[in-house]
């Protein structure tokens, strides 16, 4: 089983360094997961769903920046 790296990503300037590290680890053979941690859940279900969609879009942008195939997002 290859080593696994989980990279926390929220699109801040410091996270671009994390993406660079993640890309380096993935190219060295690590299995890479890009993750976003939501800090709260909305009581309004429709608002919560919008925030979930925003988080997924953010992770898609991060995965595109990595320019690697097979990056898992959570």
Biotite code that builds the C-alpha atoms (Angstrom):
import biotite.structure as struc

atoms = struc.array([
    struc.Atom([0.000, 0.000, 0.000], chain_id="A", res_id=1, res_name="UNK", atom_name="CA", element="C"),
    struc.Atom([1.467, 3.401, -0.957], chain_id="A", res_id=2, res_name="UNK", atom_name="CA", element="C"),
    struc.Atom([1.827, 6.111, 1.684], chain_id="A", res_id=3, res_name="UNK", atom_name="CA", element="C"),
    struc.Atom([-1.139, 8.464, 1.977], chain_id="A", res_id=4, res_name="UNK", atom_name="CA", element="C"),
    struc.Atom([-0.981, 12.245, 2.244], chain_id="A", res_id=5, res_name="UNK", atom_name="CA", element="C"),
    struc.Atom([-3.985, 14.355, 3.223], chain_id="A", res_id=6, res_name="UNK", atom_name="CA", element="C"),
    struc.Atom([-3.669, 18.014, 2.272], chain_id="A", res_id=7, res_name="UNK", atom_name="CA", element="C"),
    struc.Atom([-6.019, 20.488, 3.948], chain_id="A", res_id=8, res_name="UNK", atom_name="CA", element="C"),
    struc.Atom([-7.050, 23.167, 1.457], chain_id="A", res_id=9, res_name="UNK", atom_name="CA", element="C"),
    struc.Atom([-9.161, 26.314, 1.725], chain_id="A", res_id=10, res_name="UNK", atom_name="CA", element="C"),
    struc.Atom([-7.626, 28.409, -1.059], chain_id="A", res_id=11, res_name="UNK", atom_name="CA", element="C"),
    struc.Atom([-5.584, 30.736, 1.146], chain_id="A", res_id=12, res_name="UNK", atom_name="CA", element="C"),
    struc.Atom([-2.110, 31.862, 0.099], chain_id="A", res_id=13, res_name="UNK", atom_name="CA", element="C"),
    struc.Atom([-0.396, 29.427, 2.477], chain_id="A", res_id=14, res_name="UNK", atom_name="CA", element="C"),
    struc.Atom([-2.344, 26.547, 1.000], chain_id="A", res_id=15, res_name="UNK", atom_name="CA", element="C"),
    struc.Atom([-0.578, 27.000, -2.321], chain_id="A", res_id=16, res_name="UNK", atom_name="CA", element="C"),
    struc.Atom([2.555, 25.783, -0.521], chain_id="A", res_id=17, res_name="UNK", atom_name="CA", element="C"),
    struc.Atom([0.567, 22.803, 0.764], chain_id="A", res_id=18, res_name="UNK", atom_name="CA", element="C"),
    struc.Atom([-0.482, 21.989, -2.812], chain_id="A", res_id=19, res_name="UNK", atom_name="CA", element="C"),
    struc.Atom([3.144, 22.117, -3.918], chain_id="A", res_id=20, res_name="UNK", atom_name="CA", element="C"),
    struc.Atom([4.116, 19.724, -1.129], chain_id="A", res_id=21, res_name="UNK", atom_name="CA", element="C"),
    struc.Atom([1.194, 17.437, -1.979], chain_id="A", res_id=22, res_name="UNK", atom_name="CA", element="C"),
    struc.Atom([2.141, 17.390, -5.653], chain_id="A", res_id=23, res_name="UNK", atom_name="CA", element="C"),
    struc.Atom([5.737, 16.497, -4.741], chain_id="A", res_id=24, res_name="UNK", atom_name="CA", element="C"),
    struc.Atom([4.561, 13.669, -2.465], chain_id="A", res_id=25, res_name="UNK", atom_name="CA", element="C"),
    struc.Atom([2.156, 12.357, -5.117], chain_id="A", res_id=26, res_name="UNK", atom_name="CA", element="C"),
    struc.Atom([4.881, 12.361, -7.764], chain_id="A", res_id=27, res_name="UNK", atom_name="CA", element="C"),
    struc.Atom([7.036, 10.375, -5.315], chain_id="A", res_id=28, res_name="UNK", atom_name="CA", element="C"),
    struc.Atom([4.289, 7.731, -5.088], chain_id="A", res_id=29, res_name="UNK", atom_name="CA", element="C"),
    struc.Atom([2.000, 8.856, -2.261], chain_id="A", res_id=30, res_name="UNK", atom_name="CA", element="C"),
    struc.Atom([-1.755, 8.526, -2.576], chain_id="A", res_id=31, res_name="UNK", atom_name="CA", element="C"),
    struc.Atom([-3.106, 12.067, -2.256], chain_id="A", res_id=32, res_name="UNK", atom_name="CA", element="C"),
    struc.Atom([-6.369, 13.350, -0.749], chain_id="A", res_id=33, res_name="UNK", atom_name="CA", element="C"),
    struc.Atom([-7.292, 17.026, -0.874], chain_id="A", res_id=34, res_name="UNK", atom_name="CA", element="C"),
    struc.Atom([-9.593, 17.931, 2.025], chain_id="A", res_id=35, res_name="UNK", atom_name="CA", element="C"),
    struc.Atom([-11.599, 20.931, 3.173], chain_id="A", res_id=36, res_name="UNK", atom_name="CA", element="C"),
    struc.Atom([-12.784, 21.156, 6.775], chain_id="A", res_id=37, res_name="UNK", atom_name="CA", element="C"),
    struc.Atom([-16.079, 22.922, 7.303], chain_id="A", res_id=38, res_name="UNK", atom_name="CA", element="C"),
    struc.Atom([-16.142, 24.568, 10.703], chain_id="A", res_id=39, res_name="UNK", atom_name="CA", element="C"),
    struc.Atom([-19.900, 24.709, 11.126], chain_id="A", res_id=40, res_name="UNK", atom_name="CA", element="C"),
    struc.Atom([-23.127, 23.247, 9.820], chain_id="A", res_id=41, res_name="UNK", atom_name="CA", element="C"),
    struc.Atom([-26.013, 25.541, 8.973], chain_id="A", res_id=42, res_name="UNK", atom_name="CA", element="C"),
    struc.Atom([-29.369, 24.843, 10.597], chain_id="A", res_id=43, res_name="UNK", atom_name="CA", element="C"),
    struc.Atom([-31.102, 25.836, 7.349], chain_id="A", res_id=44, res_name="UNK", atom_name="CA", element="C"),
    struc.Atom([-30.772, 22.775, 5.082], chain_id="A", res_id=45, res_name="UNK", atom_name="CA", element="C"),
    struc.Atom([-30.747, 24.776, 1.825], chain_id="A", res_id=46, res_name="UNK", atom_name="CA", element="C"),
    struc.Atom([-27.985, 27.055, 3.115], chain_id="A", res_id=47, res_name="UNK", atom_name="CA", element="C"),
    struc.Atom([-26.010, 24.037, 4.300], chain_id="A", res_id=48, res_name="UNK", atom_name="CA", element="C"),
    struc.Atom([-26.306, 22.490, 0.831], chain_id="A", res_id=49, res_name="UNK", atom_name="CA", element="C"),
    struc.Atom([-25.027, 25.718, -0.763], chain_id="A", res_id=50, res_name="UNK", atom_name="CA", element="C"),
    struc.Atom([-22.011, 25.710, 1.546], chain_id="A", res_id=51, res_name="UNK", atom_name="CA", element="C"),
    struc.Atom([-21.376, 22.066, 0.681], chain_id="A", res_id=52, res_name="UNK", atom_name="CA", element="C"),
    struc.Atom([-21.483, 22.931, -3.038], chain_id="A", res_id=53, res_name="UNK", atom_name="CA", element="C"),
    struc.Atom([-19.075, 25.837, -2.457], chain_id="A", res_id=54, res_name="UNK", atom_name="CA", element="C"),
    struc.Atom([-16.694, 23.507, -0.620], chain_id="A", res_id=55, res_name="UNK", atom_name="CA", element="C"),
    struc.Atom([-16.783, 20.980, -3.451], chain_id="A", res_id=56, res_name="UNK", atom_name="CA", element="C"),
    struc.Atom([-16.106, 23.717, -6.022], chain_id="A", res_id=57, res_name="UNK", atom_name="CA", element="C"),
    struc.Atom([-13.170, 24.924, -3.929], chain_id="A", res_id=58, res_name="UNK", atom_name="CA", element="C"),
    struc.Atom([-11.731, 21.404, -3.844], chain_id="A", res_id=59, res_name="UNK", atom_name="CA", element="C"),
    struc.Atom([-12.182, 21.039, -7.604], chain_id="A", res_id=60, res_name="UNK", atom_name="CA", element="C"),
    struc.Atom([-10.177, 24.244, -8.129], chain_id="A", res_id=61, res_name="UNK", atom_name="CA", element="C"),
    struc.Atom([-7.471, 22.930, -5.813], chain_id="A", res_id=62, res_name="UNK", atom_name="CA", element="C"),
    struc.Atom([-7.354, 19.596, -7.654], chain_id="A", res_id=63, res_name="UNK", atom_name="CA", element="C"),
    struc.Atom([-7.025, 21.469, -10.955], chain_id="A", res_id=64, res_name="UNK", atom_name="CA", element="C"),
    struc.Atom([-4.088, 23.448, -9.531], chain_id="A", res_id=65, res_name="UNK", atom_name="CA", element="C"),
    struc.Atom([-2.389, 20.168, -8.617], chain_id="A", res_id=66, res_name="UNK", atom_name="CA", element="C"),
    struc.Atom([-2.639, 19.044, -12.241], chain_id="A", res_id=67, res_name="UNK", atom_name="CA", element="C"),
    struc.Atom([-2.550, 15.361, -11.214], chain_id="A", res_id=68, res_name="UNK", atom_name="CA", element="C"),
    struc.Atom([-4.829, 12.496, -12.138], chain_id="A", res_id=69, res_name="UNK", atom_name="CA", element="C"),
    struc.Atom([-6.704, 10.598, -9.452], chain_id="A", res_id=70, res_name="UNK", atom_name="CA", element="C"),
    struc.Atom([-6.640, 13.113, -6.621], chain_id="A", res_id=71, res_name="UNK", atom_name="CA", element="C"),
    struc.Atom([-9.349, 12.230, -4.116], chain_id="A", res_id=72, res_name="UNK", atom_name="CA", element="C"),
    struc.Atom([-11.314, 15.105, -2.561], chain_id="A", res_id=73, res_name="UNK", atom_name="CA", element="C"),
    struc.Atom([-13.285, 15.195, 0.676], chain_id="A", res_id=74, res_name="UNK", atom_name="CA", element="C"),
])
